[in-house]
């Protein structure tokens, strides 16, 4: 098996379309585009993978302690953005359209469904996911 480093999901999808790759690990919204174009999903880490914190915002304790208001504002902004995503679908679709640079209504709809399904409404890391992360960190030293 040969592995290639192609960077962005768009490049991986283009390589699959050109039959230069047999498989790729695609994120939202490229997984939707791939399914629409007839590619088959082998497995979905969001639903079939082990619990693992993949999007984490962190800081050194010393920095967080010295910048409590910044930390508080960042956490509040993230939570408010998450609530807006869940309560204002047209706004969320427009944000996806703008920043993901996707105009296909079906892909945008599927992207919204994935984001609202896979991400918890309260942004906590599960105990199982944190235990797995700590185990991997300790074994990599």
TADADA-V398141 format. One record per residue. N is the residue number from 1. RES is the residue in one small letter. SS is DSSP state (H for helix, E for strand, C for the rest). D_LAST is the distance of its C-alpha to the last C-alpha in whole Angstrom. Layout:
# TADADA-V398141
n=N res=RES ss=SS d_last=D_LAST
n=N res=RES ss=SS d_last=D_LAST
This chain:
# TADADA-V398141
n=1 res=x ss=C d_last=28
n=2 res=x ss=C d_last=28
n=3 res=x ss=C d_last=25
n=4 res=x ss=C d_last=27
n=5 res=x ss=C d_last=25
n=6 res=x ss=C d_last=28
n=7 res=x ss=C d_last=27
n=8 res=x ss=C d_last=29
n=9 res=x ss=H d_last=30
n=10 res=x ss=H d_last=34
n=11 res=x ss=H d_last=33
n=12 res=x ss=H d_last=32
n=13 res=x ss=H d_last=35
n=14 res=x ss=H d_last=37
n=15 res=x ss=H d_last=35
n=16 res=x ss=H d_last=36
n=17 res=x ss=H d_last=40
n=18 res=x ss=C d_last=40
n=19 res=x ss=C d_last=39
n=20 res=x ss=C d_last=36
n=21 res=x ss=C d_last=33
n=22 res=x ss=C d_last=34
n=23 res=x ss=C d_last=31
n=24 res=x ss=C d_last=29
n=25 res=x ss=C d_last=27
n=26 res=x ss=C d_last=29
n=27 res=x ss=C d_last=29
n=28 res=x ss=C d_last=32
n=29 res=x ss=C d_last=35
n=30 res=x ss=H d_last=34
n=31 res=x ss=H d_last=34
n=32 res=x ss=H d_last=37
n=33 res=x ss=H d_last=39
n=34 res=x ss=H d_last=37
n=35 res=x ss=H d_last=39
n=36 res=x ss=H d_last=42
n=37 res=x ss=C d_last=42
n=38 res=x ss=C d_last=42
n=39 res=x ss=C d_last=38
n=40 res=x ss=C d_last=37
n=41 res=x ss=C d_last=34
n=42 res=x ss=C d_last=32
n=43 res=x ss=C d_last=30
n=44 res=x ss=C d_last=29
n=45 res=x ss=H d_last=25
n=46 res=x ss=H d_last=27
n=47 res=x ss=H d_last=29
n=48 res=x ss=H d_last=28
n=49 res=x ss=C d_last=24
n=50 res=x ss=C d_last=22
n=51 res=x ss=C d_last=22
n=52 res=x ss=C d_last=19
n=53 res=x ss=C d_last=19
n=54 res=x ss=C d_last=20
n=55 res=x ss=C d_last=22
n=56 res=x ss=C d_last=20
n=57 res=x ss=C d_last=22
n=58 res=x ss=C d_last=20
n=59 res=x ss=C d_last=20
n=60 res=x ss=C d_last=19
n=61 res=x ss=H d_last=21
n=62 res=x ss=H d_last=23
n=63 res=x ss=H d_last=24
n=64 res=x ss=H d_last=25
n=65 res=x ss=H d_last=27
n=66 res=x ss=H d_last=29
n=67 res=x ss=C d_last=29
n=68 res=x ss=H d_last=30
n=69 res=x ss=H d_last=33
n=70 res=x ss=H d_last=31
n=71 res=x ss=H d_last=29
n=72 res=x ss=H d_last=32
n=73 res=x ss=H d_last=34
n=74 res=x ss=H d_last=31
n=75 res=x ss=H d_last=30
n=76 res=x ss=H d_last=34
n=77 res=x ss=H d_last=34
n=78 res=x ss=H d_last=32
n=79 res=x ss=H d_last=33
n=80 res=x ss=H d_last=37
n=81 res=x ss=H d_last=36
n=82 res=x ss=H d_last=35
n=83 res=x ss=H d_last=38
n=84 res=x ss=H d_last=40
n=85 res=x ss=H d_last=38
n=86 res=x ss=H d_last=40
n=87 res=x ss=H d_last=43
n=88 res=x ss=C d_last=44
n=89 res=x ss=H d_last=44
n=90 res=x ss=H d_last=46
n=91 res=x ss=H d_last=44
n=92 res=x ss=H d_last=41
n=93 res=x ss=H d_last=42
n=94 res=x ss=H d_last=43
n=95 res=x ss=H d_last=40
n=96 res=x ss=H d_last=38
n=97 res=x ss=H d_last=41
n=98 res=x ss=H d_last=41
n=99 res=x ss=H d_last=37
n=100 res=x ss=H d_last=36
n=101 res=x ss=C d_last=40
n=102 res=x ss=C d_last=41
n=103 res=x ss=C d_last=45
n=104 res=x ss=C d_last=45
n=105 res=x ss=H d_last=46
n=106 res=x ss=H d_last=45
n=107 res=x ss=H d_last=41
n=108 res=x ss=H d_last=41
n=109 res=x ss=H d_last=42
n=110 res=x ss=H d_last=40
n=111 res=x ss=H d_last=37
n=112 res=x ss=H d_last=38
n=113 res=x ss=H d_last=38
n=114 res=x ss=H d_last=35
n=115 res=x ss=H d_last=34
n=116 res=x ss=H d_last=36
n=117 res=x ss=H d_last=35
n=118 res=x ss=H d_last=31
n=119 res=x ss=C d_last=30
n=120 res=x ss=C d_last=31
n=121 res=x ss=C d_last=34
n=122 res=x ss=C d_last=32
n=123 res=x ss=C d_last=28
n=124 res=x ss=C d_last=26
n=125 res=x ss=C d_last=23
n=126 res=x ss=C d_last=23
n=127 res=x ss=H d_last=22
n=128 res=x ss=H d_last=21
n=129 res=x ss=H d_last=19
n=130 res=x ss=H d_last=17
n=131 res=x ss=H d_last=16
n=132 res=x ss=H d_last=15
n=133 res=x ss=H d_last=13
n=134 res=x ss=H d_last=11
n=135 res=x ss=H d_last=11
n=136 res=x ss=H d_last=9
n=137 res=x ss=H d_last=7
n=138 res=x ss=H d_last=6
n=139 res=x ss=H d_last=6
n=140 res=x ss=C d_last=4
n=141 res=x ss=C d_last=0
